[in-house]
Amino acid sequence: METVIRLDKVSKRYGSTLAVGDVSLQIGKGEIFGIVGPNGAGKTTLIEMMEGLRSADSGTVKVLNKDIRSHSQQIKERIGVLLQSTSIPGNARVKEILNVFSSFYDRTADLEGIIRLLGLGDRLNSYFKSLSGGWKQRVSLALALINDPDIVFLDEPSMGLDPVARNQMWQMIKQLREEGRTIVVTTHYMEEAETLCDRVAVMSRGSLIALDTPENLIALLGEGKRISFRNPGRTSQKAMAELTNVVHVEWESGIIKLHSTDMDLTLQHLYRRADEEKWVVRGLKLEEMSMNEVFSELTEKQGRGA
Ligand SMILES: Nc1ncnc2c1ncn2[C@@H]1O[C@H](COP(=O)(O)OP(=O)(O)OP(=O)(O)O)[C@@H](O)[C@H]1O
């Protein structure tokens, strides 16, 4: 896959705060690349260094094979950035805003196409300030697309949107990938990372602590599923941990949850041991793991210094 963004050992400090420390990563053409992390993890600083809005203290940022420090103007023509709705004039009508922004660029996209993609046709005469959060976000996305960018940067695109508007935003972002664009998105919503992103970078306290597809990140915690059943008594956490392929045991008084790298083998072993030990295994379920759990596990581990 052709690399369109390359970061090598990029760091940024604000006084004594290390906002981003020694981050290296590559983003391929046509990917939806997610950056997730708790508050203050460095997501905005990282994405803004890719956009050329903040400069790195050390390391290199290359976008479309050009160093962002020496080619920032050229790169700006080829990228789109989602603006906060507060930076858009509320007293202007949507069509006026689109026209003004399109005059800023040498190269412009087919405005009719953007209006169709984002369903803005009926809102062109509305004042920006009168729109709901979801429609404002669509206008912001239209502005990010106005120069027909190769790379679109979206910092928290669905922040504050209701579930319907969020879903519509995801469909629009996926459509941008279909058009061959690369999307870099930061998010607090793990469901967004899981359903939208091809790969996800997990940041914690300025460091990149994991980078993989959502499926592989989930698989880090076992097979992406866990076996849950009622505690049969007369057993121990140690006995559960010794079952074949078990990588982690969640032990609450009433319920036992086993994370495994091979569910079938673990289940077979569990039933064999239950037979021998006269455990009565009740309420057995297979539960799907989510990015949310992966995220908590990874960032908590980092917090414990593991
Ligand atoms: N302009 C600034 N001046 C001083 N410190 C800053 C500045 N911008 C960010 N920081 C600090 O750098 C760290 C990383 O901030 P950043 O905004 O990049 O994180 P984030 O992951 O985007 O957080 P959030 O999810 O809360 O938006 C934080 O500790 C933050 O307080």
The ligand as an ORCA input file, in Angstrom:
! r2SCAN-3c Opt
* xyz 0 1
  N      -1.359     24.674     23.650
  C      -1.050     23.940     24.715
  N      -0.338     24.442     25.727
  C      -0.010     23.689     26.805
  N      -0.330     22.384     26.956
  C      -1.048     21.820     25.975
  C      -1.456     22.566     24.806
  N      -2.150     21.725     23.998
  C      -2.189     20.528     24.636
  N      -1.544     20.593     25.811
  C      -1.344     19.454     26.762
  O      -0.755     18.394     26.039
  C      -1.338     17.125     26.399
  C      -1.954     16.484     25.163
  O      -3.080     17.264     24.751
  P      -3.963     16.927     23.484
  O      -4.988     18.005     23.361
  O      -3.099     16.667     22.321
  O      -4.631     15.562     23.956
  P      -5.962     14.849     23.430
  O      -5.681     13.394     23.464
  O      -6.393     15.437     22.143
  O      -6.991     15.231     24.575
  P      -8.603     15.407     24.496
  O      -9.155     14.063     24.189
  O      -8.921     15.853     25.892
  O      -8.883     16.442     23.446
  C      -2.335     17.449     27.511
  O      -1.676     17.239     28.739
  C      -2.662     18.912     27.286
  O      -3.018     19.532     28.511
*
